[in-house]
Amino acid sequence: MVLALLTGCATAGAGTEGACAAFRPIYISRGDQLSDGTAEQLLAHNETGARLCGWGAAE
């Protein structure tokens, strides 16, 4: 679902500002217990945000 929303900001310019401002990278802690599927979804979310919204390692 999040990926579907982020694809709306795939174009450069003003179209990226609204959706990219609404989403942030998802961080996990060492104590989190993730299934493989959840980990893959989090990675996809963060990679999409990095590509479309310019999230960097410092985010």
Secondary structure as a PSIPRED ss2 file (coil, helix, strand):
# PSIPRED VFORMAT (PSIPRED V4.0)

   1 M C   1.000  0.000  0.000
   2 V H   0.000  1.000  0.000
   3 L H   0.000  1.000  0.000
   4 A H   0.000  1.000  0.000
   5 L H   0.000  1.000  0.000
   6 L H   0.000  1.000  0.000
   7 T H   0.000  1.000  0.000
   8 G H   0.000  1.000  0.000
   9 C H   0.000  1.000  0.000
  10 A C   1.000  0.000  0.000
  11 T C   1.000  0.000  0.000
  12 A C   1.000  0.000  0.000
  13 G C   1.000  0.000  0.000
  14 A H   0.000  1.000  0.000
  15 G H   0.000  1.000  0.000
  16 T H   0.000  1.000  0.000
  17 E H   0.000  1.000  0.000
  18 G H   0.000  1.000  0.000
  19 A H   0.000  1.000  0.000
  20 C H   0.000  1.000  0.000
  21 A H   0.000  1.000  0.000
  22 A H   0.000  1.000  0.000
  23 F C   1.000  0.000  0.000
  24 R C   1.000  0.000  0.000
  25 P C   1.000  0.000  0.000
  26 I C   1.000  0.000  0.000
  27 Y C   1.000  0.000  0.000
  28 I C   1.000  0.000  0.000
  29 S C   1.000  0.000  0.000
  30 R C   1.000  0.000  0.000
  31 G C   1.000  0.000  0.000
  32 D C   1.000  0.000  0.000
  33 Q C   1.000  0.000  0.000
  34 L C   1.000  0.000  0.000
  35 S C   1.000  0.000  0.000
  36 D H   0.000  1.000  0.000
  37 G H   0.000  1.000  0.000
  38 T H   0.000  1.000  0.000
  39 A H   0.000  1.000  0.000
  40 E H   0.000  1.000  0.000
  41 Q H   0.000  1.000  0.000
  42 L H   0.000  1.000  0.000
  43 L H   0.000  1.000  0.000
  44 A H   0.000  1.000  0.000
  45 H H   0.000  1.000  0.000
  46 N H   0.000  1.000  0.000
  47 E H   0.000  1.000  0.000
  48 T H   0.000  1.000  0.000
  49 G H   0.000  1.000  0.000
  50 A H   0.000  1.000  0.000
  51 R H   0.000  1.000  0.000
  52 L H   0.000  1.000  0.000
  53 C H   0.000  1.000  0.000
  54 G C   1.000  0.000  0.000
  55 W C   1.000  0.000  0.000
  56 G C   1.000  0.000  0.000
  57 A C   1.000  0.000  0.000
  58 A C   1.000  0.000  0.000
  59 E C   1.000  0.000  0.000
